[in-house]
Amino acid sequence: MSKQLLIYERAVPVSRQNHGAISVKAGNDFGFARHVNSVPLMTAEFGAVSPEYAIVFAGEGQEIIPVVLLGVRDNENLFVKEDGAWSGKYVPAFLRRYPFVFASTDAGDNFTLCIDEDFSGANTDGIGERLFDSAGERTQYLQSVLGFLQAYQQQFIRTQAFTRRLAELDLLEPMQAQFTLPGNQRMTLTGFQAVNADRLKALSGDKLETLARSDELDLIYAHLHSLRNFTATAERLQLPEGGNAIEASVGEASAQAEEDTAPSASSLN
């Protein structure tokens, strides 16, 4: 990752001493996310995300987490317009919490609220919402930020439990998406995992019942159904030909293209 936590340039702890006069103007400019082609996703967001975006899994070992696909090439977010506006219907919570973030130095036992001091909307001109009032107390705005991040952290813990369950059941496998662009140009996206539908079908009735009772089976199906959105995401590419005739297919990462037609390769940020 070229940036701390993907989109944060300089996240520092919020304090009365350093930020007593700071205001934050957080609007509809998502230019800070212009160069990330995926961001982490919480399971509570699957229902809102799956009709529009592809949900996949990234990371390794204990660090696997769901992510929402925002682009099919390196360092390119196809949902951020030239003016920084978001072109999708739903904005992932990972981006909505910016410029704030929780940081921990003790394995998650305690968290410190941080702000990206390089955020263009942070100012001392009184534009936007103050973090502290004239008496040095937290404003209602700062309290709402804390509440949002606390809820996000709770969802993160639940999301980790879900991905651990997938790993325990050996349902995830490395996958790749291949795109055929106008002019027969081909490209591929790697670096992600998806649930193997055949392995899911092969689970015992008891294990499927456990997944169903915990609502995790619904999450799995939302993920699998969302994979059809690879094509819609790729169609956001601005191509020289000016057309949107793009075909996408998702398959095992072990499937290699023939050497004479090997596509250009990209991976999740």
N, C-alpha and C positions, 0 to 999 in steps of 0.2 A: 504494500500500500504506500503510495507516495504521500498521502496525507494522514495525519493522526486521525484514527477512527473514520477514515474514508473522506469525510467532508470538513473536518475541523482543522483549521490552520494552527491556532494557538489557544487551546482551551486552558483556562486558569481558574482557580477557585474564586467563587463570588464572595466578596467581603465588603463590609461597610467602609473600611478604610480605603480600598481601591476602587469601589464602585458606588460610593454614596451619592455621587452626582451623575451617575450614568442613567440614561434613558435608552430604551430599546424600541425601535420601529421595525416590527416584523410584519411584512406585508405579503405580497404575492410573487415576490422575486425569488425564484429557485435557481438562479444562476450558479449558486454555490455547489449545486449537484450536477452541473453540466457534464462533468467528466467521469461519472460513475455509471457503469452499465448494470449494476444491481446493488440493492441495499437489503439489510436484514429485515425480516418480516416476523411479526408475532402471530401465533395461531388464532388469536381473537380477530385478526384481520382477514383470514382466509375467505370468509363469506363475501366480504366487500371487494376483495382483490380478484378472486378466481374468474368472475365473468369478463374481466378486462385484461388481466396480465397473466403471464406464465409464472407459476410458483415452482421453484426447484430447491435443491439443498446444496450448500457449499460448505467447505471446511473439511477437516479430518478428525478422526478419533472422537474425543470428548468435545470438540469445538464445532461440530456440525450444527448448522442452523438453517432454517428456511430463509430463502431470499426471493425477492420479487425481481423479475427480469425487466430491465429498463432499456436495454440496447443489445445489439448482436455483434458489435465490434468493440475493440478495446477503447476505453476512455471516451465513450460516447453514450449519452443519455438521450434517447429519441423522444422523451416526453417533455423536455425543456425547450420552449420556443426561443427564438432569437432574442426576444425582449425579456426573457427569464420567466415568462408565465408558464404554468403547468398545463399541459394539453390533455391530461387524462381526467377521468371523472373522480378518481380517488387518489389522494396523496398519502403515501405510506407514513405511519407514525414516526418512523426513524427520521424522516425529513421534517415533519411538522414540529418536532421538539427543538430543532435548530433555532437559535445558536446555543441552546443549553444542552448539557449532558451530565450524567452522574459519572464520577470517577471513584475508584477504590484502590487502596494500596494494601489492603489486608484480606485479600481473597473474598471480597464481597461481604464482609461482616459489617462494614460501615461505608457510607457513601458521602461524597462531597459534591455539592452542586457547582458546576463549572460553566463558564461562558466563553465562547470563542471571541476573543478581543479583536480579531481581525474582521469580524462581521461588519459589513458596511452600514447596517442599521443601528449599531451601538454608537451613541453620541453623548456629548455634554451640553447640547443645545436645547434640551427639553423636548425633543421631538419623539413622540411615541409614549411609552409607558416607563415611569420611574421604577427602579428596583427597590429603593429605600426612600422613605419620606423625609421631611425636614428634621424630624427627631431621630433619624437613624434607624427607624423600625421598618421591617419588611412591609412592602405595599401589598395590596390585594392581588395585584398582577404577579408579584414574585411568589406569593402563596399559591396561586393557581398553577404557576410553572412547576413548583415543587410537587403539587398534587398530581399533575400530569406525569411527571417523571417517576414518581412513586408507583403510580398505576402501571406505567410502562415496565418498570423493574419487576413488578409482580407477574406481569404477562410474560416477561422474559424467562422467569423461573418455570412457569407452566410450559413454555415452548421448549425449554431444555428437557423437561420430563418427556414430552412428546417425541423429540428426536432420539432420546435414549431408548424409548420403547421401540422405535423403528429399528434401531441398531441391534437391540436384543433379539428381535424377531428376524433379523437378517433380511430386511425388506429393501434396503437401499442398494443401488448399484451405480457405478459410473456410467454416465450417458453423454451423448453428444448430439447436437442439432446441426443438420446440414441444410443449407439454403441454396436454391437455384434461382439466380437473378435473371432479369431480362438479358438477352444476348448469350445465354447459357453460361454466364459467369457463376462460379460456385464458391461458397465460403462455408466455414464450419465454426461452431462455438463449442468449446470444451470447458472442463473444470467444474462440472456440477454433477449431482447425483439425482436420481428419481426413484420412486417406488417401483419395484418389479411387480407388475400385475399378476403374473403367473405365480410368484411366490406368495402373494396375498391370497389368491384363490386356494393355494395348497395348505393354508393354515388350518389347524384343527378347529372344530366347532367351539371349543372352550375359549381358545385364543381370540377367535372372531367375536365371540360374545363379550369378552372383556373389552375389546376395542370398541364395540358398539355401545356398551354401557358407559364408557368414559367419554363418549362422543369423538374419540380419536378416529374411528372408522369414517365418520363424516369428513373429518379433516383430510384423510387420505384420499377419499373420492374427490374432494374439492381440488386437491393438488393434481390428481390424475386428469380430471376434466379440464383444468387450467392449461395443460400442455398444448391444447389446440390453439392457444393464443400466441404461440411462437410465430406463426405466419402473420397475424395482425400486427405484432410488434415489428417484424422485419419490413412490413409494408410501409412503415413510417420513414424508411430510408429515403433520402433525397438522391435519386439516381439520375445519371446523365440522360438516360433514355426518357425520363419523365413518366415512366409507367410503374404500376404496382403489381405486375404479374410475377409474384414471388411464390415459390413453393417451398415448404419447410417439412422436414421429417426428423423425428427424434428416435434415436436407437442406441444400442450399446456402444460404449466408447471403444470397444475392441474392434468394431467394424471399421476397417481401413479403406480409404478410397484408393482406387488404382493410381499408380504413380504418375501416369500421363495425364490424369485429370484431377490431381490432388488440389483441393480447394485451399484458399487462404484461411489461416486459423486465427481465432481469437479465443479469449477465455474470460471468465467472470473476474471483475476487478477485485 
